[in-house]
Amino acid sequence: MSLKLSDLLPAPSSITDEYSQVRRDPWFRGREDALPSTAIVVKEPPPYGKRQGFKPRTPEDYGDGGAFPEIHFAQFPLGMGMGERKGKSEGQIALQYDADGKLRHDAIARIGHDKNKIVYTKLSDMRAKVWDEEDEDIQRPDEETIAEQTEKTRLALEKITESKVGNFKCIIASLLFQISNECA
């Protein structure tokens, strides 16, 4: 002996379902086929186990779900994770050759880095450099050169500071002039 909730509650006094109201209306009887269909055609992915060779490329290929972990392919369901990549062709790299005519594979390591960033890709890049003690690029400058550079730097900094202080003095003078006119 089990009771249902529908047995305890009274019958509904009015039905507000729009679809059933349309079906009960005498004018619509026999014309259901003439009504425009509101069905949405959804492209569904193949069922699990039958996805061999299936590569989802558009948001419609995912149906209403997410990525397929059994498909080893870069997937962006509903465009998630695309970010700035839309429209960019980062998947292609131009072939580059070194001075000997050999193909340079280090272009792959440079992907995603700034073009000015140094990326070490060869074993020779990792070896210690041998410095020539007589090379002018690594020689410490003499005292006279250091004094010249110091003086040039001091003069340049003095010029910048004087221009800023001069501008500040003009502003202070104009403010003092305005204040004295307001008080008089």
C-alpha positions as CSV (number, residue, x, y, z in Angstrom):
1,M,0.0,0.0,0.0
2,S,1.9,3.0,-1.3
3,L,0.6,6.4,-1.9
4,K,1.5,8.6,-4.8
5,L,1.8,12.3,-4.5
6,S,-0.6,12.7,-7.4
7,D,-3.2,10.8,-5.4
8,L,-3.0,13.3,-2.5
9,L,-3.0,16.5,-4.6
10,P,-6.1,17.9,-6.3
11,A,-6.4,17.9,-10.1
12,P,-5.0,21.0,-11.8
13,S,-7.5,23.7,-12.3
14,S,-5.9,25.1,-15.5
15,I,-3.3,24.0,-17.9
16,T,-0.8,26.6,-19.1
17,D,1.2,24.5,-21.5
18,E,1.3,26.5,-24.8
19,Y,1.9,23.4,-27.0
20,S,-1.2,21.6,-25.6
21,Q,-3.3,24.8,-26.0
22,V,-2.3,25.0,-29.6
23,R,-3.2,21.4,-30.2
24,R,-6.6,21.8,-28.6
25,D,-7.4,24.9,-30.6
26,P,-9.9,23.9,-33.4
27,W,-8.3,26.2,-35.9
28,F,-5.0,24.3,-35.6
29,R,-6.5,20.8,-35.9
30,G,-5.2,19.1,-39.0
31,R,-2.7,21.9,-39.6
32,E,0.2,20.7,-37.4
33,D,2.1,19.7,-40.5
34,A,1.9,23.2,-41.9
35,L,3.5,24.7,-38.8
36,P,7.2,25.5,-39.3
37,S,9.5,23.0,-37.6
38,T,11.5,24.2,-34.7
39,A,13.7,21.2,-34.6
40,I,17.4,21.9,-34.5
41,V,19.7,19.8,-36.6
42,V,22.7,18.9,-34.5
43,K,25.8,17.3,-36.0
44,E,26.7,14.5,-33.6
45,P,30.2,13.0,-33.3
46,P,30.5,9.3,-34.1
47,P,29.8,7.0,-31.1
48,Y,32.5,5.8,-28.9
49,G,34.5,3.0,-30.4
50,K,33.7,4.1,-34.0
51,R,35.9,7.3,-34.0
52,Q,38.8,5.8,-36.0
53,G,40.0,8.5,-38.3
54,F,37.6,11.1,-36.9
55,K,39.3,14.5,-36.4
56,P,37.1,17.2,-34.9
57,R,38.0,20.5,-36.4
58,T,34.9,22.7,-36.0
59,P,32.8,23.4,-32.8
60,E,30.0,21.4,-34.5
61,D,32.1,18.3,-34.5
62,Y,32.1,18.2,-30.7
63,G,28.3,18.2,-30.5
64,D,27.5,19.6,-27.0
65,G,30.4,17.9,-25.3
66,G,34.1,18.4,-24.8
67,A,37.3,16.9,-26.2
68,F,37.8,13.2,-27.0
69,P,40.7,11.8,-25.0
70,E,41.1,8.8,-27.2
71,I,41.8,11.0,-30.2
72,H,45.5,12.1,-30.1
73,F,45.0,15.4,-31.8
74,A,45.1,19.1,-30.7
75,Q,41.4,19.7,-29.9
76,F,39.7,23.0,-29.0
77,P,36.1,22.2,-28.1
78,L,33.8,25.3,-28.4
79,G,36.9,27.3,-29.2
80,M,38.3,27.0,-25.7
81,G,42.0,27.4,-25.5
82,M,42.4,29.0,-28.9
83,G,42.9,32.5,-27.5
84,E,45.2,34.4,-29.8
85,R,45.9,31.5,-32.0
86,K,42.9,32.1,-34.2
87,G,44.1,33.0,-37.7
88,K,47.7,32.3,-37.0
89,S,49.6,29.6,-38.8
90,E,52.1,28.6,-36.1
91,G,52.1,25.0,-37.3
92,Q,54.3,25.7,-40.3
93,I,58.0,26.6,-40.1
94,A,60.0,27.9,-43.1
95,L,63.0,25.6,-43.9
96,Q,66.3,27.2,-42.9
97,Y,69.8,26.1,-44.0
98,D,73.2,26.9,-42.5
99,A,76.4,28.0,-44.3
100,D,77.2,24.4,-45.2
101,G,73.8,23.8,-46.8
102,K,72.5,21.6,-44.1
103,L,69.0,21.9,-42.8
104,R,68.7,23.7,-39.5
105,H,66.4,22.0,-37.1
106,D,66.8,24.6,-34.4
107,A,63.9,26.6,-35.8
108,I,61.6,24.3,-34.0
109,A,63.2,25.2,-30.6
110,R,62.7,28.9,-31.4
111,I,59.0,28.7,-31.7
112,G,57.2,30.8,-29.1
113,H,60.3,32.8,-28.2
114,D,61.1,36.4,-29.0
115,K,63.1,36.7,-32.3
116,N,65.9,38.5,-30.4
117,K,66.2,35.8,-27.7
118,I,69.2,33.6,-27.9
119,V,68.3,29.9,-28.0
120,Y,71.1,27.5,-27.6
121,T,70.4,24.4,-29.8
122,K,73.8,22.9,-30.6
123,L,76.5,21.2,-28.5
124,S,79.0,23.8,-29.7
125,D,76.8,26.5,-28.1
126,M,77.3,24.9,-24.7
127,R,81.1,24.7,-24.9
128,A,83.2,27.2,-23.1
129,K,84.5,30.0,-25.3
130,V,88.2,30.6,-25.6
131,W,89.1,34.2,-25.1
132,D,92.0,35.9,-26.8
133,E,93.7,38.1,-24.3
134,E,94.7,40.5,-27.0
135,D,91.2,41.0,-28.4
136,E,90.2,44.7,-28.0
137,D,86.6,43.9,-27.3
138,I,87.4,42.3,-23.9
139,Q,90.2,44.6,-22.9
140,R,89.6,46.9,-19.9
141,P,89.7,50.5,-21.0
142,D,92.5,52.7,-19.7
143,E,92.0,55.5,-17.1
144,E,91.9,58.2,-19.8
145,T,89.0,56.6,-21.6
146,I,87.1,56.0,-18.3
147,A,87.6,59.7,-17.4
148,E,86.2,60.8,-20.8
149,Q,83.2,58.6,-20.6
150,T,82.5,59.7,-17.0
151,E,82.7,63.4,-18.0
152,K,80.3,62.8,-21.0
153,T,77.8,61.0,-18.8
154,R,78.0,63.8,-16.1
155,L,77.4,66.5,-18.7
156,A,74.5,64.6,-20.3
157,L,72.8,64.1,-16.8
158,E,73.5,67.7,-15.9
159,K,71.8,68.9,-19.1
160,I,68.7,66.7,-18.4
161,T,68.5,67.9,-14.8
162,E,68.9,71.6,-15.6
163,S,66.1,71.4,-18.2
164,K,63.7,69.7,-15.7
165,V,64.6,72.2,-12.9
166,G,64.2,75.1,-15.4
167,N,60.7,73.9,-16.3
168,F,59.9,73.5,-12.6
169,K,61.1,77.1,-11.9
170,C,58.8,78.5,-14.6
171,I,55.8,76.6,-13.2
172,I,56.6,77.8,-9.6
173,A,56.9,81.4,-10.9
174,S,53.6,81.3,-12.7
175,L,51.9,79.8,-9.7
176,L,53.3,82.5,-7.4
177,F,52.2,85.2,-9.8
178,Q,48.6,83.7,-9.9
179,I,48.5,83.5,-6.1
180,S,49.8,87.1,-5.7
181,N,47.1,88.4,-8.1
182,E,44.3,86.5,-6.3
183,C,45.4,88.0,-2.9
184,A,45.6,91.6,-4.2
